[in-house]
Amino acid sequence: MRKLLFLDFDGVLHPTSASSGLLFCRVPLLQQALADHCCTIVISSSWRHHHSAEQLLALFPSTLGARIVGFTGEYYVGRWPRYQEIQNYRMANGNPNWRALDDSYLEFPKACPELLLCDPNVGLGAAQAMALSKWLTG
């Protein structure tokens, strides 16, 4: 079954309070976790509303950029918005096996097993990278 990673930026690829020099500082850890695994990426970050697809793709090294297959759609207003945006994307694009790297537990149902929750003060850490690799291996 196809595996799809929904990717947030702030609080995942860098700490939420990161200065411009530290933006995307956690990308090498994501690259390492995805290495040698078959997985595509959909950007679920709110950055998708403020930057063009070309601008967003340019933020990634080519190895990760080549994995990006899309972006979640319009903002969802209501309970668990990020989760609902992901569900809308999944319903429109098949129903792949998925995980979300995100730092906002409030945007997902309680105990959502697909959520790999990051510490917003750190971003992607070793525990989430290990969980991601384990999911991709299984």
C-alpha positions in Angstrom: 0.0 0.0 0.0 1.2 3.5 -0.8 2.6 5.5 2.1 2.0 9.2 2.4 3.5 11.7 4.9 1.6 14.9 5.6 4.2 17.5 6.6 3.9 20.6 8.7 6.8 23.1 8.8 6.7 25.3 11.9 7.5 23.2 15.0 8.5 20.2 12.8 11.2 21.3 10.3 12.4 23.9 12.7 11.4 25.2 16.2 8.4 27.5 16.0 10.5 30.4 17.4 13.4 29.8 15.0 15.2 32.8 13.6 15.6 32.9 9.8 19.0 31.3 10.0 17.6 28.2 11.7 14.6 27.7 9.4 14.5 24.1 8.1 17.3 23.0 10.4 15.6 19.7 11.0 15.4 18.7 7.3 18.6 16.6 7.5 16.9 14.4 10.2 13.9 14.0 8.0 16.0 13.1 5.0 17.8 10.5 7.1 14.5 9.0 8.4 13.1 8.7 4.8 16.3 7.4 3.2 15.9 4.0 1.6 12.1 4.0 2.1 9.3 4.5 -0.4 7.2 7.4 0.8 5.7 10.4 -0.8 5.0 13.8 0.9 2.0 16.1 1.0 2.6 19.5 2.5 0.0 20.3 5.1 1.7 23.3 6.6 -0.1 26.7 6.6 2.9 27.9 4.5 1.0 26.6 1.5 -1.4 29.6 1.8 1.4 32.2 1.7 3.9 30.8 -0.8 3.6 29.3 -4.3 4.2 25.7 -5.0 7.5 26.6 -6.7 8.6 28.6 -3.6 7.8 25.8 -1.3 9.6 23.1 -3.4 12.7 25.4 -3.6 13.0 25.1 0.2 13.9 21.4 0.0 16.9 19.5 -1.2 16.2 17.7 -4.4 15.9 14.3 -2.7 13.0 15.5 -0.6 11.5 17.8 -3.2 11.2 14.9 -5.6 8.9 13.1 -3.0 6.5 16.0 -2.7 3.3 15.1 -4.6 0.8 17.7 -3.4 -0.6 20.1 -0.9 -3.7 19.8 1.3 -6.5 22.2 0.3 -8.3 25.1 1.7 -8.4 25.8 5.4 -11.0 23.7 7.3 -13.0 25.7 9.9 -14.1 23.5 12.7 -12.9 20.8 15.1 -9.5 19.2 14.3 -8.7 21.3 11.2 -5.4 19.8 10.1 -6.9 16.3 10.5 -10.0 17.3 8.4 -7.8 18.8 5.7 -5.8 15.6 5.6 -9.0 13.5 5.4 -10.3 15.6 2.5 -7.0 15.1 0.6 -7.1 11.4 1.3 -10.7 11.0 0.1 -9.9 12.9 -3.1 -6.6 11.0 -3.8 -7.2 7.5 -2.8 -6.9 6.2 0.8 -3.2 5.7 1.4 -1.5 4.5 4.6 -0.5 7.8 6.2 1.2 9.6 9.0 1.4 13.3 9.9 4.4 15.1 11.3 2.9 18.0 13.2 3.4 19.9 16.4 -0.2 20.8 17.1 -2.1 18.1 18.9 -5.2 20.4 19.0 -5.6 20.0 15.2 -6.1 16.2 15.5 -8.5 13.9 17.4 -7.3 12.8 20.8 -5.0 9.7 20.5 -4.8 9.9 16.7 -2.4 7.0 15.9 -1.3 8.5 12.6 0.0 11.7 14.3 3.8 11.8 15.0 3.7 14.7 17.4 6.8 17.0 17.5 7.8 19.3 20.3 7.2 22.8 18.9 10.3 24.1 20.7 12.6 21.6 19.1 10.9 20.3 15.9 11.5 16.9 14.5 13.4 14.8 17.0 15.0 11.4 17.3 11.8 9.8 18.7 9.6 11.0 15.8 12.3 10.1 13.2 12.5 6.6 14.7 8.7 6.2 14.7 8.7 7.4 11.1 11.3 4.9 10.0 9.6 2.1 11.9 6.3 2.9 10.1 8.1 3.0 6.7 9.8 -0.3 7.4 6.6 -2.1 8.5 
